[in-house]
Amino acid sequence: MKVLSGSLDLLIASAVRLFVPRLALRPSRARVQMLRTPLLLIVLLLSFVTSADAYGGKKKSKFMAAYPFLFKFFLFWWCVFVFGVMFVYISDHLMFRKFGPAKVRWSAEHVFKGSASRETYWSQVADPSKWSMQHPILQTADIRMVKCTAPEKKPEKPEKKEETTEEEEEAKVETVEGEPLAKLEPIPMGPLKAGLGMIFRHKADSEVRAGSFFCTRECSELEAPSSGPWRLVMRTVETGAGYPFLANTEVSQVEMWPAAEDGSIRCKLTGSADLTSRVFRWWAGLQSGSMKSAEMYLQSVEELVGASKKKD
């Protein structure tokens, strides 16, 4: 039984890596144990069925004859359901291998009414030091501004490797999953510039993954010419727990034009990202959700500026 249990652990860990490519790290013991029991029962059931058929020889097997029809009915359709789910996941993985990652694109355009200057609206996009706690980003995440160029490390003397237990290795894996791998230099909040970025964490008061690392976003381009649209480009350089897209694939761009004759200011937000699963893209509604989020973000910026003007 111990040998069978160990083989199942290895099989489950391999399956997790195969069907969830984003989990590059070894699956934790909790994930493996969660799947071990049902798979063990299935293996034992199949072994009994095989044994019964072998002992029966050419005679018709009566292994399920003692069970009621309703039980056999539900068992049959449960097997159909399980094999259907596995077929979908295998097909989804093969499509990723054949055609590449799934694409998500979003675009939203908004016209600010002109109750404030372009600089005021732009600060709600490109200057985190001017954001209030009602800002849509701060409503959903805790942020910290950083330099996205990792500090140089001094060469260290090689240390002797000490043998570690399985529990210690799993603890290291969990720590890596909850923290960014790149050690970036924190800086005070201020206007974004090329090379600067922000580390996003799940809200400290959230029920799930409170305070854990979500992603790191870098300002790759920022242009504010005297004439023409201002432009800010942000890209995600590292991802953590709960992040739906692949690292280094999400790129968003904000463009803001000079005020028109009636004082209105046109703003456009576009973005794109990749992910491994087309099924997850459909199931989570990432395409439509990203479109709605972009529209709500621009609408929130106008509401924040309007509310601050009323207070003044």
VMD Tcl script that draws the C-alpha trace (Angstrom):
set ca {
  {0.00 0.00 0.00}
  {2.88 2.37 0.79}
  {4.44 1.66 -2.60}
  {1.12 2.36 -4.36}
  {0.64 5.57 -2.35}
  {4.15 6.78 -3.24}
  {3.59 6.01 -6.91}
  {0.34 7.95 -6.84}
  {2.12 10.97 -5.31}
  {4.63 10.92 -8.17}
  {1.82 10.54 -10.74}
  {-0.20 13.42 -9.25}
  {2.82 15.74 -9.12}
  {3.61 14.99 -12.77}
  {-0.01 15.58 -13.78}
  {-0.10 18.95 -11.99}
  {3.02 20.06 -13.86}
  {1.57 18.81 -17.17}
  {-1.90 20.35 -17.00}
  {-0.98 23.54 -15.08}
  {2.16 24.88 -16.81}
  {2.23 28.01 -14.63}
  {3.11 25.90 -11.60}
  {6.77 25.49 -12.49}
  {7.60 24.73 -8.88}
  {7.01 21.35 -7.35}
  {3.41 20.90 -6.10}
  {3.13 21.09 -2.33}
  {2.25 18.12 -0.16}
  {-1.20 19.62 0.56}
  {-2.07 19.63 -3.15}
  {-0.86 16.07 -3.62}
  {-2.66 14.71 -0.55}
  {-5.89 16.39 -1.66}
  {-5.91 14.24 -4.83}
  {-4.36 11.07 -3.39}
  {-7.45 9.59 -1.68}
  {-9.92 9.68 -4.63}
  {-7.29 8.37 -7.05}
  {-6.36 5.58 -4.66}
  {-10.01 4.51 -4.44}
  {-10.30 4.51 -8.24}
  {-7.17 2.35 -8.60}
  {-8.44 -0.12 -6.00}
  {-11.85 -0.29 -7.68}
  {-10.26 -0.95 -11.07}
  {-8.07 -3.66 -9.57}
  {-11.14 -5.41 -8.12}
  {-12.91 -5.21 -11.47}
  {-9.88 -6.69 -13.26}
  {-9.51 -9.44 -10.67}
  {-13.17 -10.36 -10.90}
  {-12.97 -10.56 -14.68}
  {-9.83 -12.70 -14.50}
  {-11.34 -15.21 -12.08}
  {-14.51 -15.41 -14.15}
  {-12.66 -16.50 -17.28}
  {-14.99 -16.62 -20.25}
  {-18.04 -16.47 -18.04}
  {-19.99 -13.23 -17.82}
  {-18.82 -11.19 -14.80}
  {-21.40 -10.64 -12.06}
  {-19.25 -8.20 -10.09}
  {-21.90 -5.42 -10.18}
  {-24.92 -7.70 -10.03}
  {-25.36 -7.22 -6.28}
  {-25.54 -3.44 -6.58}
  {-28.82 -1.61 -7.24}
  {-29.51 -0.16 -10.68}
  {-29.50 3.43 -9.36}
  {-25.97 3.03 -8.01}
  {-24.72 1.62 -11.33}
  {-26.49 4.42 -13.21}
  {-24.79 7.16 -11.23}
  {-21.42 5.34 -11.34}
  {-21.61 5.12 -15.13}
  {-22.39 8.81 -15.61}
  {-19.77 9.80 -13.03}
  {-17.16 7.95 -15.10}
  {-18.43 9.68 -18.23}
  {-18.13 13.04 -16.47}
  {-14.59 12.35 -15.24}
  {-13.38 11.19 -18.64}
  {-15.10 14.20 -20.27}
  {-13.30 16.62 -17.95}
  {-9.96 14.91 -18.56}
  {-10.56 15.04 -22.32}
  {-11.23 18.80 -22.15}
  {-8.09 19.47 -20.12}
  {-5.89 17.31 -22.32}
  {-7.29 18.98 -25.45}
  {-6.72 22.41 -23.91}
  {-3.10 21.54 -23.14}
  {-2.52 20.16 -26.64}
  {-3.94 23.37 -28.15}
  {-1.48 25.35 -26.04}
  {1.38 23.19 -27.29}
  {0.22 23.37 -30.92}
  {-1.06 26.96 -31.30}
  {0.65 28.75 -28.43}
  {-0.89 30.69 -25.52}
  {-4.42 32.07 -25.49}
  {-4.73 35.80 -26.13}
  {-6.68 38.39 -24.17}
  {-7.10 41.89 -25.60}
  {-8.91 44.86 -24.12}
  {-9.54 48.46 -25.13}
  {-11.55 51.28 -23.56}
  {-11.92 54.92 -24.51}
  {-13.29 57.64 -22.25}
  {-13.80 61.38 -22.63}
  {-13.28 63.37 -19.44}
  {-15.71 66.25 -19.19}
  {-12.98 68.79 -18.64}
  {-13.69 69.70 -15.03}
  {-9.93 69.63 -14.43}
  {-6.68 70.00 -16.36}
  {-4.97 67.20 -18.24}
  {-2.19 67.21 -15.62}
  {-4.72 66.44 -12.89}
  {-6.20 63.50 -14.75}
  {-2.74 62.28 -15.72}
  {-1.60 62.24 -12.09}
  {-4.31 59.66 -11.35}
  {-2.69 57.42 -13.95}
  {1.05 58.02 -13.63}
  {1.70 59.43 -10.14}
  {0.97 56.97 -7.30}
  {1.89 59.61 -4.70}
  {-1.28 61.52 -5.69}
  {-3.60 58.54 -5.32}
  {-6.13 58.44 -2.49}
  {-7.37 55.25 -0.85}
  {-10.44 55.47 -3.12}
  {-8.26 54.98 -6.18}
  {-9.31 51.78 -8.04}
  {-5.82 50.27 -7.76}
  {-5.53 50.90 -4.02}
  {-9.03 49.51 -3.55}
  {-7.88 46.12 -4.82}
  {-4.18 45.89 -3.90}
  {-1.44 47.14 -1.61}
  {1.42 48.64 -3.62}
  {5.04 49.63 -3.09}
  {7.17 51.58 -5.52}
  {10.49 50.06 -6.57}
  {13.33 50.34 -9.01}
  {12.92 47.51 -11.47}
  {16.67 47.04 -11.89}
  {17.82 44.51 -9.34}
  {20.87 45.62 -7.26}
  {24.17 43.99 -8.11}
  {25.07 41.06 -5.91}
  {28.57 40.47 -4.65}
  {29.93 37.02 -5.48}
  {29.52 34.73 -2.54}
  {31.71 31.85 -1.54}
  {30.15 28.51 -2.35}
  {28.72 26.88 0.72}
  {28.50 23.22 1.44}
  {25.06 21.84 0.69}
  {23.35 20.44 3.71}
  {20.81 17.67 3.47}
  {17.27 18.93 4.00}
  {14.13 17.07 4.84}
  {11.08 16.97 2.59}
  {9.20 19.30 4.96}
  {11.96 21.92 4.77}
  {12.00 21.77 0.98}
  {8.24 22.25 0.81}
  {8.49 25.23 3.18}
  {11.02 26.81 0.82}
  {8.69 26.27 -2.12}
  {5.78 27.93 -0.29}
  {7.99 30.92 0.59}
  {9.07 31.38 -3.03}
  {5.45 31.22 -4.21}
  {4.43 33.99 -1.79}
  {7.29 36.42 -2.48}
  {8.84 37.96 -5.61}
  {12.03 36.26 -6.75}
  {13.72 39.52 -7.81}
  {14.95 41.60 -4.88}
  {14.14 45.14 -6.01}
  {15.09 48.38 -4.27}
  {12.09 50.12 -2.66}
  {11.80 53.87 -3.19}
  {9.38 56.56 -1.93}
  {6.12 57.04 -3.79}
  {6.41 59.48 -6.68}
  {5.67 59.96 -10.39}
  {6.36 56.96 -12.57}
  {9.39 57.01 -14.86}
  {10.92 54.49 -17.23}
  {12.65 51.84 -15.13}
  {10.46 52.38 -12.07}
  {7.60 50.14 -11.11}
  {5.29 48.87 -8.41}
  {4.99 45.64 -6.47}
  {1.35 44.63 -6.03}
  {0.20 42.52 -3.09}
  {-3.18 41.12 -2.16}
  {-4.93 43.39 0.32}
  {-3.86 42.71 3.90}
  {-7.50 42.45 4.99}
  {-8.57 40.10 2.19}
  {-9.86 36.65 3.09}
  {-7.73 34.80 0.52}
  {-3.92 35.19 0.14}
  {-3.86 38.23 2.44}
  {-0.62 40.18 1.95}
  {0.89 37.71 -0.50}
  {2.71 38.77 -3.65}
  {0.54 39.33 -6.73}
  {2.74 40.86 -9.45}
  {5.42 43.40 -10.31}
  {4.67 45.98 -12.99}
  {7.33 48.13 -14.63}
  {6.99 51.45 -16.43}
  {8.72 50.70 -19.72}
  {7.80 53.92 -21.57}
  {6.55 57.34 -20.54}
  {6.17 60.25 -22.94}
  {4.70 63.65 -22.14}
  {5.41 65.92 -25.16}
  {4.23 69.52 -25.23}
  {2.01 68.68 -28.20}
  {0.24 65.44 -28.96}
  {-0.91 62.66 -26.63}
  {0.85 61.67 -23.44}
  {1.63 57.99 -23.26}
  {2.36 55.53 -20.46}
  {3.27 51.87 -21.07}
  {3.34 49.37 -18.21}
  {4.34 45.71 -18.41}
  {4.21 42.88 -15.91}
  {7.66 41.44 -15.25}
  {6.91 38.94 -12.48}
  {3.79 37.19 -11.28}
  {2.66 35.56 -8.06}
  {-0.25 33.63 -6.57}
  {-3.63 34.30 -8.15}
  {-2.29 36.09 -11.22}
  {-4.14 34.79 -14.31}
  {-1.67 35.74 -17.06}
  {1.82 34.63 -17.96}
  {4.75 36.73 -16.77}
  {6.20 39.22 -19.26}
  {3.10 39.05 -21.46}
  {0.73 41.66 -20.01}
  {1.30 45.11 -21.50}
  {-1.04 48.06 -20.98}
  {-0.92 51.52 -22.51}
  {-2.66 54.75 -21.53}
  {-2.88 57.64 -23.98}
  {-4.26 61.06 -23.06}
  {-4.79 63.82 -25.60}
  {-4.74 67.61 -25.04}
  {-7.99 69.29 -24.10}
  {-10.38 70.00 -26.95}
  {-12.06 73.36 -27.56}
  {-14.91 72.47 -25.19}
  {-12.41 71.43 -22.48}
  {-13.02 67.68 -22.83}
  {-10.02 65.36 -22.67}
  {-9.88 62.10 -24.57}
  {-8.20 59.09 -22.93}
  {-7.65 55.58 -24.24}
  {-6.58 52.47 -22.36}
  {-5.45 49.37 -24.28}
  {-3.81 46.15 -23.19}
  {-2.97 42.57 -24.04}
  {-1.85 39.45 -22.21}
  {-1.33 35.73 -22.74}
  {-2.31 32.71 -20.68}
  {-1.90 28.98 -21.06}
  {-5.50 27.79 -20.87}
  {-8.29 28.63 -23.31}
  {-10.73 26.85 -21.04}
  {-9.77 29.06 -18.10}
  {-10.04 32.17 -20.29}
  {-13.62 31.20 -21.12}
  {-14.55 29.91 -17.66}
  {-13.25 32.99 -15.80}
  {-14.58 35.42 -18.43}
  {-11.19 37.10 -18.72}
  {-11.89 38.72 -22.09}
  {-15.14 40.43 -21.10}
  {-13.89 41.05 -17.55}
  {-10.77 42.83 -18.81}
  {-12.88 45.07 -21.06}
  {-15.20 46.01 -18.19}
  {-12.28 46.63 -15.82}
  {-10.65 49.03 -18.29}
  {-13.89 50.99 -18.71}
  {-14.51 51.11 -14.95}
  {-10.93 52.27 -14.30}
  {-11.26 55.32 -16.55}
  {-14.71 56.09 -15.14}
  {-13.32 55.90 -11.60}
  {-10.52 58.32 -12.46}
  {-13.06 60.92 -13.58}
  {-15.17 60.39 -10.46}
  {-12.13 60.76 -8.18}
  {-11.05 64.01 -9.84}
  {-14.61 65.34 -9.71}
  {-14.94 64.47 -6.01}
  {-11.63 66.18 -5.16}
  {-12.74 69.32 -7.01}
  {-15.95 69.46 -4.98}
  {-13.97 69.21 -1.72}
  {-11.73 72.11 -2.82}
}
mol new
graphics top color blue
foreach p $ca { graphics top sphere $p radius 0.5 }
foreach p [lrange $ca 0 end-1] q [lrange $ca 1 end] { graphics top cylinder $p $q radius 0.2 }
display resetview
